[in-house]
Amino acid sequence: MILRLLPVLGVAALVIPGASAQAGPCTAQIDAAQAAVDARIDAVAGAGRAGTESREARLHRQPTPGSVAQAEGKLGEGAQAERALAALGRAREADRANDASGCEAALAEVRRALQ
């Protein structure tokens, strides 16, 4: 049993350090901002009005982030979250391009959207 796991562990040992080496200049800040945006979305969704149940919900299908955003938009909620998520997308693009100043600017926009 252990002998069968050795190749898997060897590959994992090679891949996992490479993932952290691929991190951009503000990956940790993006992760923290994503957590803040998620918390704000949960708070707004929990405090807002309830919408009507869709046909898909009655068929026991799980909502997608897009369908949740669309439903919140119909209720007049989520404008802040949409701006924050768009800015997070720009921060991720800048992070992948190793553009620290662009990433910081996008993260500042996330913080403004959440205020």
C-alpha positions in Angstrom: 0.0 0.0 0.0 2.7 2.5 1.0 4.7 1.6 -2.1 1.8 2.6 -4.3 1.6 6.0 -2.6 5.2 6.9 -3.1 4.9 8.0 -6.8 1.9 10.2 -5.9 3.7 11.7 -2.9 6.7 12.4 -5.1 4.7 14.2 -7.7 2.9 16.2 -5.0 6.3 17.2 -3.5 7.3 18.6 -6.9 4.1 20.4 -7.7 3.2 22.0 -4.4 6.4 24.1 -4.1 5.9 25.2 -7.7 2.5 26.6 -6.9 3.8 28.9 -4.2 6.7 30.0 -6.5 4.0 31.1 -9.1 2.5 33.6 -6.7 2.4 37.2 -7.8 3.4 40.3 -5.9 0.0 40.6 -4.1 -1.5 37.2 -4.0 -1.9 37.2 -0.3 -3.7 40.6 -0.3 -6.0 39.3 -3.1 -6.9 36.3 -1.0 -7.7 38.5 2.0 -9.8 40.9 -0.2 -11.7 37.9 -1.6 -12.5 36.8 1.9 -13.8 40.3 2.7 -15.9 40.4 -0.4 -17.3 37.0 0.3 -18.2 38.1 3.9 -19.9 41.3 2.6 -21.9 39.3 0.0 -23.0 36.8 2.8 -24.0 39.7 5.1 -26.0 41.6 2.4 -27.7 38.4 1.2 -28.6 37.4 4.7 -30.0 40.8 5.6 -31.9 41.5 2.4 -35.4 40.5 1.3 -36.2 37.1 0.0 -37.0 36.7 -3.6 -39.3 34.2 -5.3 -38.2 30.7 -5.7 -37.2 29.8 -9.2 -38.2 26.7 -11.1 -34.6 25.5 -11.0 -34.6 25.8 -7.2 -37.6 23.6 -7.0 -35.8 21.0 -9.1 -33.1 20.8 -6.4 -30.4 22.4 -8.5 -27.6 24.4 -6.8 -27.4 28.1 -7.6 -24.4 29.3 -9.5 -22.6 32.6 -8.5 -24.0 34.1 -11.7 -27.6 33.1 -10.9 -27.2 34.4 -7.3 -25.9 37.8 -8.6 -28.7 38.0 -11.1 -31.3 37.3 -8.4 -29.8 39.9 -6.1 -29.7 42.4 -8.9 -33.5 41.9 -9.4 -33.9 42.7 -5.7 -31.7 45.8 -5.9 -28.8 44.3 -4.0 -25.2 43.5 -5.0 -24.0 46.6 -6.8 -21.1 47.0 -4.3 -20.2 43.3 -4.6 -20.2 43.5 -8.4 -17.8 46.4 -8.4 -15.6 44.7 -5.8 -15.6 41.4 -7.8 -14.7 43.3 -11.0 -11.8 45.0 -9.2 -10.7 41.7 -7.8 -10.5 40.3 -11.4 -8.3 43.2 -12.4 -6.1 42.6 -9.3 -5.7 39.0 -10.3 -4.8 40.0 -13.9 -2.2 42.5 -12.6 -0.9 39.9 -10.1 -0.4 37.3 -12.9 1.5 40.0 -14.9 3.7 40.8 -11.9 2.3 44.4 -12.0 2.5 45.3 -8.3 1.3 48.9 -8.7 -1.7 47.8 -10.9 -2.6 45.2 -8.4 -2.4 47.6 -5.5 -4.6 50.1 -7.4 -7.2 47.4 -8.1 -7.2 46.3 -4.4 -7.7 49.9 -3.3 -10.8 49.9 -5.6 -12.0 46.7 -3.9 -11.7 48.5 -0.5 -13.6 51.5 -1.8 -16.4 49.4 -3.2 -16.8 47.7 0.2 -17.2 50.9 2.1 
